[in-house]
Amino acid sequence: ELNMNCVECDRPANGNCRFCGRAICKDHFNSANFIVSVTQSIEDNARKTEVLVTKNVLKCNHCEPVGELITLEKFKEN
């Protein structure tokens, strides 16, 4: 059994940050929404992007949103 301690207070952790994996206790966690998947489909001859989001996942005090949207490059199909 592997015991992990909170990154903030060094007490036993209750979970891990969904974004970075840091161990956090119940006194030092936040919550945030997390994108599980992104899909694109064509509906009425227009591209439609759908996002599946999970609410209230564990988040540490160190992870922060970038603050701006970034564009992902498309992967070429072989």
Contacts in CASP RR format, 6 or more apart in sequence:
PFRMAT RR
TARGET T0000
AUTHOR 0000-0000-0000
METHOD contacts of the structure
MODEL  1
ELNMNCVECDRPANGNCRFCGRAICKDHFNSANFIVSVTQSIEDNARKTE
VLVTKNVLKCNHCEPVGELITLEKFKEN
3 12 0 8 1.000
4 12 0 8 1.000
4 13 0 8 1.000
4 15 0 8 1.000
4 16 0 8 1.000
4 23 0 8 1.000
5 11 0 8 1.000
5 12 0 8 1.000
5 13 0 8 1.000
5 23 0 8 1.000
6 12 0 8 1.000
6 13 0 8 1.000
6 23 0 8 1.000
6 24 0 8 1.000
6 25 0 8 1.000
6 27 0 8 1.000
6 28 0 8 1.000
7 22 0 8 1.000
7 23 0 8 1.000
7 24 0 8 1.000
7 28 0 8 1.000
7 60 0 8 1.000
7 62 0 8 1.000
8 24 0 8 1.000
8 25 0 8 1.000
8 28 0 8 1.000
8 60 0 8 1.000
8 61 0 8 1.000
9 25 0 8 1.000
9 27 0 8 1.000
9 28 0 8 1.000
11 25 0 8 1.000
11 27 0 8 1.000
12 25 0 8 1.000
13 23 0 8 1.000
13 24 0 8 1.000
13 25 0 8 1.000
14 24 0 8 1.000
14 25 0 8 1.000
14 26 0 8 1.000
14 29 0 8 1.000
15 23 0 8 1.000
15 24 0 8 1.000
15 25 0 8 1.000
15 29 0 8 1.000
15 58 0 8 1.000
16 22 0 8 1.000
16 23 0 8 1.000
16 24 0 8 1.000
16 58 0 8 1.000
17 24 0 8 1.000
17 29 0 8 1.000
17 58 0 8 1.000
17 59 0 8 1.000
17 60 0 8 1.000
17 62 0 8 1.000
17 63 0 8 1.000
18 32 0 8 1.000
18 34 0 8 1.000
18 57 0 8 1.000
18 58 0 8 1.000
18 59 0 8 1.000
19 32 0 8 1.000
19 34 0 8 1.000
19 59 0 8 1.000
19 60 0 8 1.000
19 63 0 8 1.000
20 60 0 8 1.000
20 62 0 8 1.000
20 63 0 8 1.000
21 60 0 8 1.000
22 60 0 8 1.000
22 62 0 8 1.000
24 58 0 8 1.000
24 60 0 8 1.000
28 60 0 8 1.000
28 61 0 8 1.000
29 58 0 8 1.000
29 59 0 8 1.000
29 60 0 8 1.000
30 58 0 8 1.000
30 59 0 8 1.000
30 60 0 8 1.000
30 61 0 8 1.000
31 55 0 8 1.000
31 56 0 8 1.000
31 57 0 8 1.000
31 58 0 8 1.000
31 59 0 8 1.000
32 56 0 8 1.000
32 57 0 8 1.000
32 59 0 8 1.000
32 63 0 8 1.000
33 53 0 8 1.000
33 54 0 8 1.000
33 55 0 8 1.000
33 56 0 8 1.000
33 57 0 8 1.000
34 53 0 8 1.000
34 54 0 8 1.000
34 57 0 8 1.000
35 51 0 8 1.000
35 52 0 8 1.000
35 53 0 8 1.000
36 52 0 8 1.000
36 53 0 8 1.000
36 54 0 8 1.000
37 51 0 8 1.000
37 52 0 8 1.000
38 49 0 8 1.000
38 50 0 8 1.000
38 51 0 8 1.000
38 52 0 8 1.000
39 49 0 8 1.000
39 50 0 8 1.000
39 52 0 8 1.000
40 47 0 8 1.000
40 48 0 8 1.000
40 49 0 8 1.000
40 50 0 8 1.000
41 47 0 8 1.000
41 48 0 8 1.000
41 50 0 8 1.000
42 48 0 8 1.000
END
